[in-house]
Amino acid sequence: MLRLKEIISFFRQKVWSALLALVCVFSAFGYYVHTEKQLDHAYESRYVSYQLLSHLRHSSDDLTRMVRSYILSGDVRYKRYFQNILDIRNGKIPFPDDYFNAYWDMVIVGKLSPPKTGGKGVALLEMIRSAGFTQAEIDKLASAKQSSDALTSLEFEAMRLAERSVAESDVNRLQAAQMLLTNQYHQAKSKIMMPINEAFMMMDQRTLKAVNQAKIASSISRVIFVLVSLWAVFFMWRAYRTLRATLGASADEIYQHISRIGQGDFSVPINVAPNQSVSVLAELGKMQDLLYTHDEARTLAEQDLRLNKQLLVDAQRIAQTGSWSLDWQTGVLIWSDEIYRIFEVDKLHISPNYELFLNKVHPLDRAEVDRVFKSSVAQREPYEIVHRLLMADGAVKWVHERGTSDYDADGLPVFSRGAVQDVTERHDAEINRRKTETYLTNILNSVDEVIWTASAPDFKINHVNAAIEKLCGLTQQALIADGESWMRLIHFEDLSSARLAMLSVFDQGRVTLDYRIVLAGGEVRWVSDHRHLVYGEQGEPAELVCVIRDETDKRLAANADRESKERVIQMLETSPIAVRIATSTGDKVLFANKRYTELINCSPGTVMGRNPRLYYANSAEYEEILAQVNQGYSVNDRLVQLVVENKGSVWAMASYRPVYYEGEAAMLGWFYDVTDLRKAEEALLQSEALAKQSLEELKYQKFALDKHAIVAVTDVKGRITYANDKFSEISGYSIEELIGQDHALLNSGYHPKGYFKQMYRTVANGGVWHDEICNRAKDGHLYWVDTTIAPFLDHNGKPQSYISIRTDITLRKAAEDK
């Protein structure tokens, strides 16, 4: 196991190192891609900045060209284009497609369409701000746009001059053209172009610097990526050579061995060279030997399974209970042998189906049975019903039937199952019981105790036996008619406490009280009143039962015995022997002398009323002694072990006798402290006990191994790395389908949330987990397995894999459910 831990630790180190190398390569590559993107972004930002500045400059030139063309030609298109240019620059209409590629030259000659005036655009200055221009550059460009907007006023004035009266149109056009050729106009144009040129120089230096910085970063990242890649290749080559030596064989050979073992073939030995003792191949050989042992255990478990199946058939026959299952997909109904016997149907000549079942039901019960079953399926609830069967010879049987169903994700029934028990004898017994009720009533009237009952909700007396008249002179009818008539008989000194005690029965469920009653002639008698509640099906109080016994004669006899008892108690208190008197049930101390309290190291006030069983190290031994005493036998010189607080184990030679104490059967015991003698004897037997303990542990290990047959191995993440044929057979999945999956594939949904989390915490902390699990096979049916899961730990005590050994207990669970 230590070598396997070392191998696993080595593999883990190599895997983490390989992952680290890959992370370094990917990180370097990611940084390289990032710097390349930063370089692309710098180029793109420089290009966009050039375009935006060029557009601002061209928009001023385009305005001049359009106004001059309009004045010289009088073509209104140029005036409209002039306004379009202003609207596009100010964001009143959207930019046309291909606006930066000699757009207006193409529009004028009709090769491109004029801009659309519908919709909202983006102002050119806003686009410049969004493009990352500095504030100084934006201030320059805003100044240029302001100058350009001022120049448009002069250009609008020139166009208005050209549009004046037709008679002087040529003169007006000439004057308007001269306005656009004056030194004032060119000075205004220079005020537009100068800040644009300054902003251009600032932008060019800024974007060129960003591009150069991005180039340097990209070159550095490229060099880093190449160096890291070369280092990773060299590291992976060394790791491959080391891992090949650690495996002990080629990967193909290891795979062939694993495949053969996974198929349950343990016949081919795995030869390991002396220098490969610490390798995966060596550990695989050990695993093959272990699985071979488990395979033998599985064979024995299959034999036990066949025996258990026969025991189940016998148990169903003895209990007169049969089981059935219905597959809703195929409509196949399966009966156990006992159902064929109950229904008196020949198994060899008749195939069961739902119609056959209904035909066997008594005609008067048939509709109700059909309704209950179908309602159970529709409402997705278990059902239970008692009904009759009509046999071919006219005989009638009574059966008790229970059933439930499973459903798919859409809520449709998939599988129904249930049990049918022949309760004919029990039903006949119930009829006989009712016949005896009248007879029992007559018996109650013949006893000396007064017995009366009162029913919910008002708990008025509804029945009382004839003994009431003998005890106090009240008739049965008088007490039933007036329940308070009994309370009026209670002695005035006892009335208040008796009434409180009687009411406490509704809180405690059962009370016993003693009080006096005064008869009509003034005679006083003592009675013992025992009351208890009978609860209904919902746990609510349904009936109050009261038993009243005349205790007068017993009280007189008790007074006579009191003085004798006090003398005996005084004698026991002064005895040098530890003496204790307990109830016949053995659960309460009635008397203990001073020597006994010293023996158990307890004060007199604490020991009285306490359960003496708490002091016995072996409670079964105490039960055995108690049984003998209650049968009237004495137990002499019995060596018992007591567990005493602050003293540890105390050994005593004890004797016990049945006695009567305060009128009740009790158990008298006296004890001699022989602890010192016992310690010497224990020292001699210690070595023998240790040997027996080791033998018992070996027996338990062999028993556990013989009881498990389904084997699976998973990695630390719960993925199945090995599954034997029995696992594949019971789950319905092939071994190839199981490998790589986790056990959630078999989750039936039966167990509550958190159940498997608790299981994982146990084994992940190095513990062994054992319980019964309900799984779902590939075809949808449920099966139960008794499961033991244990971890394989590495040299650090951490789980490196888990092995689970399970036994199919489906038939046993089905029998328990019935």
N, C-alpha and C positions, 0 to 999 in steps of 0.2 A: 504493500500500500504506500510505503514511503517513496519507493521509486516512481510509482505512478504519480504521486504528488509532485515529485521533482520534474517529471516530464511535462506535466500539465503547467507547472510554473514556468518552465522553459518556453513552452509554446506560447504561453500568455505574454511573456516578455517579448518574444519575437513578433507576435502579432501587434502588440502595442508599438514596438519600434517601427514596424512596417507602416502602421497607421500614422505614426508621427512623420515618417518620411513622405508619405502621400500628402499629409496636411501641409508640410513645408512646400512641396511641389505646387500644390493647388494654391497655396497662399501667394507664392511667388508669381504664379501665372495670373492669379487674380489681380495682384498689384500691377503686373505688366499691362493687362487689359485695361485696368483703370487709368494708367498713365497715357495709353494710346487714345482712350476716349477723351481724356483731358486735352490732348494735343488736337484731336479732331474738333473739340469744342472751341479751342482757341482759334483755329483756322476759320471755323464757321462764324464765330463772333466777329472776326476781322472782316470776313466777306459781307456779312449783313450790315456792319457799320459802313463799309464802303458804299453799299447799295443805297442805304438810307440817306447818306450825305449827298450822293450823286443825284438822288431823286429830288432832294431839296434844291440843289443847284439847277437841275434840269427843269423843275417846275417853274422857276423864275424865268428861265430862257424860253420855255414853252409859252408862258403868258405873254412875253414880248412878241414872240413870233405870231401868236394868234391875233393880238390886237393890231399889229401892223398889217397882217393879211386881211383882216376885216376892213380896216380903213382904206386900203388900196383897192380891194376887190368888191367890197360891199356885200360879200357872201355872208349871210346870217349864220352859217354853220360855224364860222370862226368865232363869232361872238358866243355862240352856245358852247363851243369847246373851251373858250376862255373861262366861262362860268363853271364848267365841269372840272377844270383843273383846280380852281379855287375850292370847290366843294370836296373834291377828293383829298386835297391837302388839309382841309379843316375837318375831315371826318364826317361830312354830311351825307356822303354817298360812299359805298364800298369801293375798294380798289378793283379795277378790272383785271382779268387774267393777262399775263405777259406784260404787265404795266412797265416793267423796267427794260424792255427790249424794243426801243424805237417805236413805242406804241402809237404816238400821235402821227408819225410819218405814215404808218400803215392805215390809220383811220382816215386821214385826209384823202388818200388815193382809193379808199373803199375796200382794202384788203382785210381790215378788222372792223368789228362793230363798235359804235360809240359806247361809252360807259352807260350802264343802267342807273337811272335816277332813283329807283326804289330801294328801300332798305337803309340800314345804318352802317356807317364805316367807322374807321379809327383814325383820329387825327395823326398827322405825321409826327408832331412833337411827342405825342403819347407813345408812338412806336419807338421813337428814339430813346425815350426814358426807359421803356421796357427792355431795350437792347443792351443796357448796362453802360451807357455813356456816363462819364463823370459829370459832376454838377458844373464844373467850369466849362466843359464842352457843351452842355445843355444851355448854359447862359449865352454862349456865343451863338448857337443856332437859334435860340429864341430871339436874340437881337436881329439876326438875319431875317427871320420870318416877319418880325415886326416892321423892318424896313421894306420888305417885299409887299406886305399888306398896305403900307403907306404909298408905295409906288403904284399899286393898283388903282388908287383914287385918281392919279394923273391919267392912267390908261383909260379908266371909265369916262373921264372928262373928254379925252380925245375922241372916244367912240361916240359920245353925245354930239360933239361938234360935227363929226362926219355925217350924222344922221339928220342934220338940219335941212332947210328948204331945198327942193329939187333944183330950183333955178341957180343956186350958187353951190351946187353939190361938188363940182370939181374944185372950186376955191376952198371949200370947207375941208375936203379931203386932203388937199395940199397942206393946209394949215395944221390939220390933225396929224399928218405924217411928220411935219416939222417939229411938233411938240414931242414926238418920240425919238427925234434925232438931235435934240439940243444938248448942250453941255450939262444942263441941270439934270436931264434924264439919265445921262451916263454917270454923273456923280451919284445919283440915287442907286443906280445899278451896282456901282462899286461898293456902296455901303452894304449891299446884300452879299456880294461875293467875298469881301474881305473877311468878315467873321466866319464865313463858311470855310475859307481856305485855312484860317487859323485853327478852327475846330478840327479840320481834316488833318493838320499836322499833329495836333495833340492826340487825336484818335489813332493815327498811324504809329506814333511812338508807343502809345499804350498797348495796342494790340500786338505790335511786333515784339515787345518785351514779353508779353504773355505767351506768344508762340515759342519764343526762344527758351523760356523757362520750361514749358511743356516738353520741348524737344530734349532738353537735358534730363528731365525726370524719366522720359520714356527710354532713353539710352541706358540710364542707370538700371532701371527695372529689367531691361532686356538682358543685360549682363548678369544680374542677380538670378534671373529665371534660368539662364543657361547653366550657371554654376550649380544651382540647387538641383537641376535635373540630372546633371552628371553625377553629383553626390548620391542621389536617390538610386540611380541605376547601379552604381558600385555597391551600395548598401544592400539592395535587393539580391544582387548576385551572391554576396557573402551569406545572406540569410538563407538562400536556397540551398547552398552547400551544407550549411549547418543543420537545417531541417531534414535534409536527406539522411544525414547520419543519425539524427534523433529518431526518425521513423523506424530505422532498422531494416527497411526494405523499400522497394519502389512503391509509389502510390497505387499502381495497378495491383500489386500483390496484396497490399493492405486492403484494398477494396474487395478483392476476390475472397479473402479470408472473412471479412465482415459480411459480405453477401451470403457466403455459405453458412456462417453462424446464424445470420438473420433468418435463413430458411430452415433452421433447426438441425443442420447437419454438423454433428460434432465428431464425426468418425476420422477426419483427416487431421493428424497431429500438426501442430505449428512448431517447426524446428527453429530454435533460437541459438545463434552462435554465442560462444562465451563472451565475446566482446560486445554483444548486443543485449546484455542483461538489463541495461537501463535504456529501454526503448519502447516505442509504441507497440512493436511486434511482440515483445515479451509480455507486456500487460494484456495484449489481446489473447495470448495463450492462456494466461491466468483466467481471463474472463470466460474463455471457452470451457475450461475445467469447471468453473462455477456454474455455468449454464447447463452443463451436462448433469451436474448434481440436481439442479432444479428440474430438469426434464424427468429425471427418475421420480422426483417428488410429485410431479404432475400426473404421472401414470398412477401412482398410488391414490392421488386425489380423485382421479376419474373412477377408480374402483369404489372409493367412498361415495361418490356421487350416485353411482348405480345403486348402491345399497340404500342411500338416503331416498332415492326415488321409490324404491319398493316400500320403504318405511312410510313414505307419504301416502302411497296407495292403501296400505294397511290402516294408517291413521284415519283416512277418509272413510274407510269401511267401518271402523269401530265407532267413529263419531257420527256416522250416517250423514256425512256432508260431502257433496260433490262440487266440483268447480267447472266453470264454463268460460269460453272466450269467443267473441264475435269480431271478425275482421270486416269492417265496413267497406273496405276497398274491393274485396273479393266476394263478400257475402258468406264466407265459410264460418260455420258455427262448430266449435269443438267442445265435446263433453268428456268429462273424466268417467272412468268406469263406474263410479258410485252413482252418478246421475242416471246412467243406463239402468242400474239396479233399482233406483228409486222410482223411475218412470216405467219400469217393467218393459223395457224395449230391448230387442235383440240387436246387439252391436254389429253383428256380422251381416245383417240383411237390411238395415235401415240407416241412412245417413241423416244426422240431425240437421234441422233447420228451424227457423222461427215459427213457421206455420205448424210444424209437428209439435213444437212446444206448446203453442196456444191450444191445439186440439187436445192435449193432455190435461189442460187446465179445466176445472169444473165449469160447466156452462154458466152458472150463476156468478162466477168470479172472473170469467174470461175478459170481459170488457174492461173491468177495473184494472186487471193485471196489465193489459195492453196499454191502457192510458197512463199508468204509473211509470212503466218503462219508457214510453215515448216522451213523457213529460220530463223525466230525468235527463234524457239525452238532449232535449231542446233547451232546458234550463241549466244544463252543465252542472248538475248536482247528483250526488249518490242517491240511491233509492233503497228502500227496505219495505217489504210487504209479506204478510202471512196470508196464504190462500190454500185452496183445496185442489187436489188432483183427482180425476175420475178414471179409475182403472178399467181395463177391458171387461173384467168380471163384475163390474158394478161397485167394487169396493172404493172407499173414499180415503185419501191420505191428506194430511195437513203438512205443508212445507213452509219453512221460513227462508225467504230469498233476499239476498243483498247484492248490489251491483254498483259499478261506477264505469266511467268512460274517459278516454283520452281524446284530445282534439289537436288539429293541426293549427298552423299560424292563422288560417282564415276562420277558425272557430268551427270547422266541420269535424264530425266524429270520425275517428280513425280506428279506434280499438275499444271494445267494451268487454268487461270481464265481471265475474261475480261468483257467488256460491249459493248452493241450494241445500238446506238441511231438512231431513225428515223429522218433523216434530209431532208426529201423530201421537206417540205415547205421551209426550208432554201436554198436548192439547187434551187428551182424555184424562190425564191427571188433573188438569185445571177444572174440568167438569166435576170430577170426584171431590176436589177441594171445596167447591161451592156447596156440594151436598153435605159436607161435614161442618159448615159454618154454623148451622142450626144446632148441631150436636155440641160444638164447642161453646156456644152460648149457654147451653144447659149445664155444661161443666163449670163455667164461670160462676153460675148461680149456686154451685155446690161448694165453692171454696169459702174459707173464713175471712179472707181479706176483702175489703171493699174496693171494687174496681169500677171506675167510671171514666167516660170519655166525653170530650167536648170538641166540636168541629169549628173551623174557621167559617166566616170571618169574625163572628161575635163570641165564639168559644163558650157558648151556652151548653150545659150538660144535656147530652142527647141519649146517653145510655148509662145505666148503673145496675150492678148485680144485686141479688136479694140479700147479701150480707149486710147492707146498710141498715136494714131494719133490726137485725140481730145486734148490731153494734150500738146504735143510739136511739132506736125506736122510730126513726123517720122511714116512711114508705118510699119505694122507688119513684112512684108518681109524684110524691111531694117534693123530692129533691130535684127531679127534672123540671117541675113547674116553677120552683123557687130555689135557684142555686145559692142564694144568700142564707137560706135556712141552715146550711152547714156552718157558715161563718158565725151565725148567732150562737152556736153551741160552743165555740172556742172560748177558753177561760180569758177573762178580761185582761189578766196580766200578760198573756201570750198573744193577744189578738193583733197588736200593732206589728210586732216582729214577724208573726206568721204571715200577715198580709204582704209585707215587704218581700219576704222570702218567696211567697207564691208568685208575685209579679216578676221576680228575677228570672224565672224559668224562660221568659221570652228573650232574655239576653244571653243566658248561659246554656239553654237547651235542655238542662237536666238539673233538678234540685232535690235534696232530701232534708226534711225538717221534722223535729219532734215538738209536740205541744200538747196541752191538756184540753179536754172537752168536758163540759158540765152537762150531765143528763137531766131529764125532767125532774127526777126525784132528788137532785142535788148531789148525786154521786159523781166524783171526779175520776176520769180515766186518762191514761197517757196513750197517745197514738203516734205512729211513725208514718209520715206522709211522703211518698216518693212520686215525683212528677217529672215527666219528660215530654218533649215535643216530637211529633212526627212530621217530616217535611215533605212537600210535594215535589213534582218533577222539576219545577223551576227553582227549587231551593227555598220556597216560601213556607212558613209555618202552616200546616194543614190540619193538625189534630193534636189535642192535649190529652194525655193519658195519666190518670192518677190512681195509685195503689195505696190504700190506707190499712195499716195493720195495728191491732190492739197490742200495745207494749206494756200494759199495766203490770201483768204478772212478771214479765221479764225485768221491769224496773225494780220490783220488790226483791227479786232474787239478786239483782246486781248490788243493791244496798247491803245485802247480807254478805256478799263476797268481798266488798270493798276493804274491810278491816283485814281480812286474810291476805289480800293482795298487798296491802301496805307493808305488812310484816315481811312478806317475801321480797319486796323491793328493797327494804332496808338491809336484808341479809345479802342480796346480790350487790348492793352498792359497796359493802365492806369487803367483798370477796377479792382475794389477790389474783383471781383468774379473770381475764377479759370476757365479759358476757354481753350478748346483744340479742334482742328480740325484734324480729321483723314480721311484716304481714305475710300471709300464706302465699301471696303473689310475689313476694320477695322484692318489692319495689319501694318500700318505705320502712325506716327504722322506727319502732315503737318504744323501745327502751334500750339504753346503753349505759353500763356502769362506768365509773371513773377509769378503771384499768383499760377498758375498751377505747375510750377517747384518747388515752395516752398511746395506745398501740397504733392508732391511725392518725395521731398527731392533729387532733381536731377538738375544738371546744364543744362542750355538751350542747350548747344552744344551736350550733351549726349542724351537728350530726343528727339531731332529732328530726324525723320526717324526711330525711335524705334517702336517696336510693342507694342501698349498700352495694348494688351491682357495680357502681362507679369505682369501688376500691379493688375489684377483682381484676387481675391482669388477664385472666382467661374467662370471659363472660360465658362461654359455652360450658365450662366446668361448673360455674355457678348455677346455670340452668339445669344441669344434670343433677346436682345436689338438691335443688329446689323440687325437681320432679319426684325424687325418691322420698323426700320428707312429706310431700303432699299425698303420696300413696300410703302413708302411715309407717314408713320405715325410718330407722335411725341410721345416721352416717357417723362412723366412729373413726377418730384419728386420721383424718384426711389432710394431707399436706397441700396447702393452698398458697398462692402467691398474691399478695396485696400490693397495690401501687399507692404510696402515701406521699402527700405533698411535703416537700422539703426533706424527705427521708429516702425517697426512691423505692426500691422493692423491699418488701417485708415478707418473710416467710413465716407461716404459723401452722401448728398442728391443731386442726379444728374438728369439732364434733357437733352434730346437729340433731335436734329432736322435734317432732311435732308436738305443739302445746296449744292451749287455749289462753288467750290474753284478752281481758276485758270482754269476755263472751264471744270472741271471734277466733277462728283458727289462725295460728301463728307458727313461726319457726324460731326455736331457741337455739343459739349457737354459743359455744365457748371456745376460746383460742389461747394457745401457748406460743410465745414468740420463739422461733427456732431459726432466726435469720442467720446468726453466726455459723451454725452447723450447716445450713444450706449453702452458704458461700463457699465453704470448703469443698462441698460435693460438686458445686458448679465448676470449680477450677479443674477438677478431674475430668469432667465431661465436655469441656470446651473444645478440645481438639477433635473429639468425635463429632460434635455438632457442626464444626466447620467442614469436615469431610462430607457429611450428609448434605449440607447446603450446596456444595459444589456439584454433587451428583444430581440434585434436584434441578439446578440451573441447566445442566446438560440435557436433562430430560425435557425441560421446557423448550430449549432451542430446537431439539429434534422434533418435538410436537409441532412447533410453529412452522418448521420447514416442511413437514409432511402434509400440512394443511393448505399450502399455497401452490397454485399451478399456473396462474396467468402472470407473465413477466414482461415488464417494460422498463427501459432506461431512458431518462431525459437529461438534457443539459440544464445548466443553471437558469436558463430562460424558460424552461418548461417544454421545449421542443423535443419530441420523441426521436431518439437516436437509435433505439433498438426495440423490437416487438417480436414476441415468439408467435408460433402458429396458433396457440390457444387464444391469444389476444385477438388475432385476426378472425378466428372462427367465431368467437362469441360476439365481437363487435360488428361483424359483417363487412368490415373494410379489409382490403388487401394490405399486405405489409408495406407495399410501395405507397399506398394512400396514407398510411399511418405515419411513416417516416417524415419528419420535418414538421408535422402538425403538433399542436398541444392538446391536452386532454379536454379543452373546451369543446372540441369536436364531438365529444360524447356527452356533453352537459344535457341532462334531462329536464332541468328547470325545477326539479323536485326539492332541492335543498335551498334554504333561505340565503339571502344576500349576506355576504361576510363569511359564509361557511368555508369556502375554499381559500379565502384570504387568511383565515385562522390556520388552516392546514399548511399553507405556504410559510407562514411565520414560524410554525413549529419546526419544519424540516430545514428552513433557511438558517435557523439558529442552531442547527446541528442535532435536533431532537428526532426521535422516531415517532411517526404519527400512525394511528390505527383507528379505523372506523368502518362502518358499512355505508357504501355509496350506491346510489341509484343512477345508472347510466342509460343512455339511449343509443341503441344500435343503428346501423345505417338504414335498415328497413323501417325504423320508427318504433320498434317494440322496446320496452323497458326491461332491464335486467339488473339484479343486485349483485354486488361483489363485496366480500370481506377483504379489506384493503390494508396493507402495511407498507409504509413508505419510509425509506431510510436514506440518508445522504452519504456519498463518498466524499470524505474530507481531504483537503490538501495538507501540506505540512504546516500551514498557518491556521489550520482548524476551520477553514472556510469550505463550504460545499463546492465541489467541482462537477458533480452530477448526482442524479437521484435514481434509485432503483425501487420499483414498486412490485410487490408480490401479492396476487389477489386470488380469491377462490369464489367461484360462482355459487351464490346462496339464494338464487331466485326462487327455487322451489320451497326452500325453507321459509323465506319471507312470505310467499303466497300462503303457506300453511298457517303462519302466524296471523295473517290478516283474517283468515277464516275463523 
